[in-house]
Amino acid sequence: MRGGVILAGALCCLLSQQALSESYQFKQVVRGLSSTDSSAIPSQAEREKAWLDYAKSQNQSLPIDWNDVTFRYTTDPLPEIPYPLENPSGSVVFMDARGSLLGLRGIKTVGNLLQVRVYDADDFSGLSSLTRIGGNAYFHASSVLKSTNGLQNLEYVGTSVHLYSNDKLVDLSGLSGLKHVGYRVYLPPDIHQREGFVPIPKDTFLCSSEGRAVFPSDSSHYALQSEVCES
Protein backbone atom coordinates (compact mmCIF):
# COMPACT_ATOMS: atom_id res chain seq x y z
CA MET A 1 0.00 0.00 0.00
CA ARG A 2 2.76 2.39 0.98
CA GLY A 3 4.62 1.66 -2.28
CA GLY A 4 1.49 2.50 -4.25
CA VAL A 5 1.16 5.87 -2.51
CA ILE A 6 4.80 6.71 -3.21
CA LEU A 7 4.40 5.70 -6.86
CA ALA A 8 1.25 7.79 -7.23
CA GLY A 9 2.97 10.77 -5.65
CA ALA A 10 5.95 10.46 -7.96
CA LEU A 11 3.67 10.21 -11.00
CA CYS A 12 1.74 13.29 -9.90
CA CYS A 13 4.96 15.25 -9.47
CA LEU A 14 6.20 14.18 -12.89
CA LEU A 15 2.94 15.24 -14.57
CA SER A 16 3.02 18.60 -12.77
CA GLN A 17 6.55 19.27 -13.99
CA GLN A 18 5.55 18.32 -17.52
CA ALA A 19 2.56 20.68 -17.44
CA LEU A 20 4.73 23.50 -16.10
CA SER A 21 7.29 22.90 -18.81
CA GLU A 22 4.66 22.94 -21.53
CA SER A 23 3.22 26.19 -20.20
CA TYR A 24 6.56 27.88 -20.85
CA GLN A 25 6.94 26.65 -24.40
CA PHE A 26 6.47 29.67 -26.68
CA LYS A 27 4.95 29.11 -30.04
CA GLN A 28 6.88 31.78 -31.95
CA VAL A 29 10.49 32.83 -31.96
CA VAL A 30 10.91 36.52 -32.72
CA ARG A 31 13.43 37.11 -35.48
CA GLY A 32 16.39 38.97 -34.00
CA LEU A 33 16.10 37.60 -30.46
CA SER A 34 18.64 35.04 -29.31
CA SER A 35 16.34 33.96 -26.47
CA THR A 36 13.63 31.40 -27.16
CA ASP A 37 11.34 33.36 -24.84
CA SER A 38 9.48 35.46 -27.38
CA SER A 39 7.15 36.93 -24.74
CA ALA A 40 10.00 38.67 -22.96
CA ILE A 41 10.34 42.40 -23.55
CA PRO A 42 13.70 42.93 -25.25
CA SER A 43 16.09 45.40 -23.69
CA GLN A 44 17.28 48.50 -25.49
CA ALA A 45 20.65 46.85 -26.01
CA GLU A 46 19.00 43.79 -27.59
CA ARG A 47 16.95 45.99 -29.90
CA GLU A 48 19.92 48.00 -31.05
CA LYS A 49 22.08 44.91 -31.55
CA ALA A 50 19.45 43.08 -33.59
CA TRP A 51 18.87 46.03 -35.89
CA LEU A 52 22.56 46.83 -36.15
CA ASP A 53 23.32 43.24 -37.10
CA TYR A 54 20.59 43.47 -39.72
CA ALA A 55 22.00 46.74 -41.07
CA LYS A 56 25.42 45.18 -41.39
CA SER A 57 24.01 42.15 -43.20
CA GLN A 58 22.37 44.51 -45.70
CA ASN A 59 25.60 46.47 -46.24
CA GLN A 60 24.24 49.66 -44.70
CA SER A 61 26.65 52.53 -44.14
CA LEU A 62 27.81 52.76 -40.55
CA PRO A 63 27.33 54.24 -38.01
CA ILE A 64 23.53 54.12 -38.06
CA ASP A 65 21.45 57.06 -36.84
CA TRP A 66 18.17 55.43 -35.82
CA ASN A 67 16.48 58.84 -35.89
CA ASP A 68 17.03 59.08 -39.63
CA VAL A 69 17.47 55.79 -41.47
CA THR A 70 16.88 54.34 -44.93
CA PHE A 71 16.72 50.66 -45.89
CA ARG A 72 16.32 49.97 -49.61
CA TYR A 73 16.22 46.74 -51.59
CA THR A 74 16.96 44.51 -48.62
CA THR A 75 17.44 40.81 -49.27
CA ASP A 76 16.68 39.39 -45.81
CA PRO A 77 13.47 39.80 -43.77
CA LEU A 78 13.27 42.80 -41.47
CA PRO A 79 13.92 42.02 -37.79
CA GLU A 80 10.80 41.29 -35.77
CA ILE A 81 12.37 42.63 -32.58
CA PRO A 82 11.10 46.21 -31.99
CA TYR A 83 12.88 49.09 -33.72
CA PRO A 84 15.45 50.80 -31.45
CA LEU A 85 13.45 54.05 -31.09
CA GLU A 86 9.79 54.71 -30.30
CA ASN A 87 9.88 58.30 -31.55
CA PRO A 88 12.52 58.77 -34.27
CA SER A 89 12.85 62.49 -34.97
CA GLY A 90 13.83 62.32 -38.64
CA SER A 91 12.79 60.09 -41.54
CA VAL A 92 12.33 56.32 -41.49
CA VAL A 93 12.35 54.59 -44.88
CA PHE A 94 11.82 50.90 -45.71
CA MET A 95 11.61 50.63 -49.48
CA ASP A 96 11.36 47.32 -51.30
CA ALA A 97 12.14 45.51 -48.07
CA ARG A 98 11.19 41.94 -47.15
CA GLY A 99 9.53 40.27 -44.20
CA SER A 100 6.78 41.62 -41.96
CA LEU A 101 6.27 44.97 -40.25
CA LEU A 102 6.29 43.44 -36.75
CA GLY A 103 9.61 45.10 -35.98
CA LEU A 104 7.98 48.53 -36.38
CA ARG A 105 5.23 47.87 -33.84
CA GLY A 106 6.95 49.96 -31.18
CA ILE A 107 7.16 53.14 -33.26
CA LYS A 108 4.70 55.75 -31.96
CA THR A 109 5.69 58.89 -33.83
CA VAL A 110 7.97 59.80 -36.74
CA GLY A 111 9.31 63.34 -36.86
CA ASN A 112 9.47 63.73 -40.62
CA LEU A 113 8.89 61.19 -43.41
CA LEU A 114 7.71 57.60 -43.06
CA GLN A 115 8.02 55.52 -46.20
CA VAL A 116 7.10 51.84 -46.18
CA ARG A 117 6.92 49.32 -49.01
CA VAL A 118 7.50 45.75 -47.89
CA TYR A 119 7.01 42.88 -50.33
CA ASP A 120 5.54 40.46 -47.81
CA ALA A 121 3.17 42.81 -45.96
CA ASP A 122 -0.42 43.03 -47.26
CA ASP A 123 -1.52 45.37 -44.46
CA PHE A 124 -0.06 47.64 -41.75
CA SER A 125 -0.61 45.43 -38.71
CA GLY A 126 2.95 46.14 -37.56
CA LEU A 127 2.23 49.88 -37.30
CA SER A 128 -0.56 49.65 -34.75
CA SER A 129 1.26 51.91 -32.25
CA LEU A 130 1.81 54.71 -34.77
CA THR A 131 -0.10 57.93 -33.94
CA ARG A 132 1.75 60.75 -35.69
CA ILE A 133 3.87 61.39 -38.80
CA GLY A 134 5.35 64.87 -39.01
CA GLY A 135 5.81 64.92 -42.79
CA ASN A 136 4.66 62.66 -45.62
CA ALA A 137 3.37 59.10 -45.31
CA TYR A 138 4.43 57.17 -48.41
CA PHE A 139 2.72 53.80 -48.68
CA HIS A 140 2.42 53.66 -52.47
CA ALA A 141 3.33 51.31 -55.33
CA SER A 142 3.06 47.99 -53.50
CA SER A 143 2.24 44.82 -55.42
CA VAL A 144 0.77 43.05 -52.37
CA LEU A 145 -0.90 45.69 -50.16
CA LYS A 146 -4.60 44.93 -49.71
CA SER A 147 -5.65 46.72 -46.53
CA THR A 148 -4.95 49.77 -44.39
CA ASN A 149 -5.64 47.69 -41.29
CA GLY A 150 -3.13 48.62 -38.60
CA LEU A 151 -3.25 52.37 -39.19
CA GLN A 152 -6.34 52.93 -37.02
CA ASN A 153 -4.33 54.75 -34.35
CA LEU A 154 -2.69 57.14 -36.81
CA GLU A 155 -4.22 60.55 -36.08
CA TYR A 156 -1.88 63.13 -37.58
CA VAL A 157 0.00 63.41 -40.88
CA GLY A 158 1.80 66.72 -41.34
CA THR A 159 1.81 66.72 -45.14
CA SER A 160 0.19 64.03 -47.33
CA VAL A 161 -0.85 60.38 -47.30
CA HIS A 162 0.30 58.60 -50.46
CA LEU A 163 -1.55 55.35 -51.12
CA TYR A 164 -1.80 55.48 -54.90
CA SER A 165 -0.50 52.85 -57.34
CA ASN A 166 -1.52 50.00 -55.03
CA ASP A 167 -3.31 47.73 -57.48
CA LYS A 168 -4.59 45.27 -54.87
CA LEU A 169 -5.64 47.76 -52.19
CA VAL A 170 -9.36 47.48 -51.35
CA ASP A 171 -9.79 48.18 -47.62
CA LEU A 172 -9.58 51.81 -46.46
CA SER A 173 -11.15 51.33 -43.02
CA GLY A 174 -7.76 51.71 -41.34
CA LEU A 175 -7.78 55.43 -42.14
CA SER A 176 -10.66 56.01 -39.73
CA GLY A 177 -8.46 57.44 -36.98
CA LEU A 178 -7.02 60.33 -38.98
CA LYS A 179 -7.90 63.73 -37.51
CA HIS A 180 -5.45 65.91 -39.41
CA VAL A 181 -3.82 65.80 -42.84
CA GLY A 182 -1.78 68.84 -43.75
CA TYR A 183 -2.27 68.67 -47.50
CA ARG A 184 -3.64 65.69 -49.45
CA VAL A 185 -4.76 62.07 -49.36
CA TYR A 186 -3.87 60.30 -52.59
CA LEU A 187 -5.81 57.09 -53.31
CA PRO A 188 -6.16 54.98 -56.49
CA PRO A 189 -8.91 56.47 -58.73
CA ASP A 190 -10.63 53.11 -59.31
CA ILE A 191 -10.44 51.73 -55.78
CA HIS A 192 -14.19 52.10 -55.16
CA GLN A 193 -14.86 49.85 -58.15
CA ARG A 194 -12.69 46.97 -56.96
CA GLU A 195 -14.16 43.73 -55.70
CA GLY A 196 -14.24 43.64 -51.90
CA PHE A 197 -13.93 47.41 -51.52
CA VAL A 198 -14.25 48.63 -47.91
CA PRO A 199 -14.78 52.41 -47.63
CA ILE A 200 -13.60 54.86 -44.99
CA PRO A 201 -16.22 54.87 -42.21
CA LYS A 202 -18.56 57.84 -42.10
CA ASP A 203 -18.45 60.18 -39.09
CA THR A 204 -14.67 60.41 -39.45
CA PHE A 205 -12.48 63.39 -40.27
CA LEU A 206 -11.76 62.22 -43.82
CA CYS A 207 -15.48 61.90 -44.55
CA SER A 208 -16.43 65.25 -43.03
CA SER A 209 -16.93 68.57 -44.79
CA GLU A 210 -13.56 69.65 -43.39
CA GLY A 211 -11.92 66.49 -44.67
CA ARG A 212 -13.17 67.09 -48.22
CA ALA A 213 -10.40 69.64 -48.70
CA VAL A 214 -7.64 67.05 -48.40
CA PHE A 215 -8.85 65.05 -51.41
CA PRO A 216 -7.62 66.06 -54.89
CA SER A 217 -10.27 67.31 -57.32
CA ASP A 218 -8.83 65.40 -60.30
CA SER A 219 -10.77 62.13 -60.40
CA SER A 220 -8.78 60.81 -63.36
CA HIS A 221 -5.66 60.38 -61.22
CA TYR A 222 -6.90 60.05 -57.64
CA ALA A 223 -10.08 59.04 -55.79
CA LEU A 224 -12.57 61.66 -54.65
CA GLN A 225 -13.98 61.86 -51.15
CA SER A 226 -17.46 60.91 -52.39
CA GLU A 227 -16.04 57.72 -53.93
CA VAL A 228 -14.23 56.35 -50.90
CA CYS A 229 -16.44 57.35 -47.94
CA GLU A 230 -19.18 55.22 -46.49
CA SER A 231 -22.57 56.55 -47.52
ZAVO-768920 format. One line per 4 residues: their letters; for each residue y, z, x of C-alpha. Coordinates in Angstrom, 2 decimals, decimal comma. Each point is the difference from the previous one (the first is absolute). Last residue first. Layout:
<rolos>
a) Y:Z:X ~ ...
</rolos>
This chain:
<rolos>
secv) 56,55:-47,52:-22,57 ~ -1,33:1,03:3,39 ~ 2,13:-1,45:2,74 ~ -1,00:-2,96:2,21
esql) 1,37:-3,03:-1,81 ~ 3,19:1,54:-1,42 ~ 0,95:1,24:3,48 ~ -0,20:-3,50:1,41
ayhs) -2,62:-1,14:2,49 ~ 1,01:-1,85:3,18 ~ 0,33:-3,58:1,24 ~ 0,43:-2,14:-3,12
sdsp) 1,32:2,96:-1,99 ~ 3,27:0,10:1,94 ~ 1,91:2,98:-1,44 ~ -1,25:2,43:2,65
fvar) -1,01:3,48:-1,23 ~ 2,00:3,01:1,21 ~ 2,59:-0,30:-2,76 ~ -2,55:0,48:-2,77
gess) -0,60:3,55:1,25 ~ 3,16:1,28:-1,64 ~ -1,08:-1,40:-3,37 ~ -3,32:1,76:0,50
clft) -3,35:-1,52:0,95 ~ 0,32:0,73:3,72 ~ 1,17:3,55:-0,72 ~ -2,98:0,82:-2,19
dkpi) -0,23:0,36:-3,78 ~ -2,34:-3,01:-0,11 ~ -2,97:-0,11:2,34 ~ -0,01:-2,78:2,62
pvfg) -2,45:-2,64:-1,18 ~ -3,78:-0,28:0,53 ~ -1,22:-3,61:0,32 ~ -3,77:-0,38:-0,31
erqh) 0,09:-3,80:0,08 ~ 3,24:-1,26:1,47 ~ 2,88:-1,19:-2,17 ~ 2,25:2,99:0,67
idpp) -0,37:-0,62:3,75 ~ 1,38:-3,53:-0,19 ~ 3,36:0,58:1,72 ~ -1,49:2,24:2,75
lyvr) 2,11:3,18:0,35 ~ 3,21:0,72:1,94 ~ 1,77:3,23:-0,89 ~ 3,62:-0,09:1,12
ygvh) 2,98:1,95:1,37 ~ 0,17:3,75:0,49 ~ -3,04:0,91:-2,04 ~ 0,11:3,43:-1,63
klgs) -2,18:1,90:-2,45 ~ -3,40:-1,47:0,88 ~ -2,89:2,00:-1,44 ~ -1,43:-2,75:-2,20
lgsl) -0,58:-2,41:2,88 ~ -3,72:0,80:0,02 ~ -0,38:-1,68:-3,39 ~ 0,48:-3,44:1,57
dvlk) -3,63:-1,16:-0,21 ~ -0,70:-3,73:0,43 ~ 0,28:-0,84:3,72 ~ -2,49:-2,68:1,05
dnsy) 2,46:-2,61:1,28 ~ 2,27:2,45:1,79 ~ 2,85:-2,31:1,02 ~ 2,63:2,44:-1,30
lhvs) -0,13:3,78:0,25 ~ 3,25:0,66:1,85 ~ 1,78:3,16:-1,15 ~ 3,65:-0,03:1,04
tgvy) 2,69:2,19:1,62 ~ 0,00:3,80:-0,01 ~ -3,31:0,46:-1,80 ~ -0,28:3,30:-1,88
elnq) -2,58:1,50:-2,34 ~ -3,41:-0,73:1,53 ~ -2,39:2,46:-1,64 ~ -1,82:-2,67:-2,01
lgnt) -0,56:-2,17:3,09 ~ -3,75:0,59:0,12 ~ -0,93:-2,69:-2,51 ~ 2,08:-3,10:0,69
sklv) -3,05:-2,14:-0,70 ~ -1,79:-3,18:1,05 ~ 0,76:-0,45:3,70 ~ -2,64:-2,21:1,67
ssah) 1,77:-3,05:1,47 ~ 3,17:1,92:0,82 ~ 3,32:-1,83:0,27 ~ 2,35:2,86:-0,91
fyan) 0,14:3,79:0,30 ~ 3,37:0,27:1,71 ~ 1,93:3,10:-1,06 ~ 3,56:-0,31:1,29
ggir) 2,26:2,83:1,15 ~ -0,05:3,78:-0,46 ~ -3,48:0,21:-1,48 ~ -0,64:3,11:-2,12
tlss) -2,82:1,75:-1,85 ~ -3,22:-0,83:1,91 ~ -2,80:2,52:-0,55 ~ -2,26:-2,50:-1,82
lgsf) 0,23:-2,55:2,79 ~ -3,74:-0,26:0,72 ~ -0,71:-1,15:-3,56 ~ 2,21:-3,04:0,55
ddad) -2,27:-2,71:-1,46 ~ -2,34:-2,80:1,10 ~ -0,22:1,30:3,59 ~ -2,35:-1,85:2,37
yvrv) 2,42:-2,52:1,47 ~ 2,87:2,44:0,49 ~ 3,57:-1,12:-0,58 ~ 2,52:2,83:0,18
qlln) 3,68:-0,02:0,92 ~ 2,08:3,14:-0,31 ~ 3,59:-0,35:1,18 ~ 2,54:2,79:0,58
gvtk) -0,39:3,76:-0,16 ~ -3,54:0,12:-1,34 ~ -0,91:2,91:-2,28 ~ -3,14:1,87:-0,99
igrl) -2,61:-1,30:2,46 ~ -3,18:2,08:-0,21 ~ -2,09:-2,66:-1,72 ~ 0,66:-2,54:2,75
glls) -3,43:0,40:1,63 ~ -1,66:-0,77:-3,32 ~ 1,53:-3,50:-0,02 ~ -3,35:-1,71:0,51
grad) -1,35:-2,24:2,75 ~ 1,67:-2,95:1,66 ~ 3,57:-0,92:0,95 ~ 1,81:-3,23:-0,78
mfvv) 3,31:1,82:0,25 ~ 0,27:3,77:0,21 ~ 3,69:0,83:0,53 ~ 1,73:3,39:-0,02
sgsp) 3,77:-0,05:0,46 ~ 2,23:2,90:1,04 ~ 0,17:3,67:-0,98 ~ -3,72:0,70:-0,33
nelp) -0,47:2,72:-2,64 ~ -3,59:1,25:-0,09 ~ -0,66:-0,79:3,66 ~ -3,25:-0,36:2,00
ypie) -1,71:-2,27:-2,57 ~ -2,88:1,73:-1,78 ~ -3,58:-0,59:1,27 ~ -1,34:-3,19:-1,57
plpd) 0,73:-2,02:3,12 ~ 0,78:-3,68:-0,65 ~ -3,00:-2,30:0,20 ~ -0,41:-2,04:3,21
ttyr) 1,42:-3,46:0,76 ~ 3,70:0,65:-0,48 ~ 2,23:-2,97:-0,74 ~ 3,23:1,98:0,10
ftvd) 0,69:3,72:0,40 ~ 3,68:0,96:0,16 ~ 1,45:3,46:0,59 ~ 3,29:1,84:-0,44
nwdi) -0,24:3,74:-0,55 ~ -3,41:0,07:1,69 ~ 1,63:-1,02:3,28 ~ -2,94:-1,22:2,08
plsq) 0,12:0,05:3,80 ~ -1,48:-2,54:0,48 ~ -0,23:-3,59:-1,16 ~ -2,87:-0,56:-2,41
nqsk) -3,19:-1,54:1,36 ~ -1,96:0,54:-3,23 ~ -2,36:2,50:1,64 ~ 3,03:1,81:1,41
aydl) 1,56:0,32:-3,42 ~ -3,27:1,35:-1,41 ~ -0,23:2,62:2,73 ~ 3,59:0,95:-0,76
wake) -0,80:0,26:-3,69 ~ -2,95:2,30:0,58 ~ 1,83:2,04:2,63 ~ 3,09:0,50:-2,16
reaq) -2,01:1,15:-2,97 ~ -2,20:2,31:2,05 ~ 3,06:1,58:1,65 ~ 1,65:0,52:-3,37
spia) -3,10:1,80:-1,19 ~ -2,47:-1,56:-2,39 ~ -0,53:1,70:-3,36 ~ -3,73:0,59:-0,34
ssdt) -1,74:-1,78:-2,85 ~ -1,47:-2,64:2,33 ~ -2,10:2,54:1,86 ~ -1,96:-2,32:2,29
sslg) 2,56:0,69:2,71 ~ 1,08:-2,84:2,30 ~ 2,56:-1,15:-2,54 ~ 1,37:-3,54:0,29
rvvq) -1,86:-1,48:-2,96 ~ -0,59:2,76:-2,52 ~ -3,69:0,76:-0,42 ~ -1,05:0,01:-3,61
kfqy) -2,67:1,91:-1,93 ~ 0,56:3,36:1,52 ~ -3,02:2,28:0,47 ~ 1,23:3,55:-0,38
sesl) -1,69:0,65:-3,34 ~ -3,25:-1,33:1,44 ~ -0,04:2,72:2,63 ~ 0,60:2,71:-2,56
aqqs) -2,82:-1,34:-2,17 ~ -2,36:-0,08:2,99 ~ 0,95:3,53:1,00 ~ -0,67:1,22:-3,53
llcc) -3,36:-1,80:-0,08 ~ -1,06:1,68:3,26 ~ 1,07:3,42:-1,24 ~ -1,96:-0,43:-3,22
laga) -3,08:-1,10:1,93 ~ 0,25:3,04:2,28 ~ 0,31:2,31:-2,98 ~ -2,98:-1,58:-1,72
livg) -2,09:0,37:3,15 ~ 1,01:3,65:0,40 ~ -0,84:0,70:-3,64 ~ -3,37:-1,74:0,33
grm) -0,84:1,97:3,13 ~ 0,73:3,26:-1,86 ~ -2,39:-0,98:-2,76
</rolos>
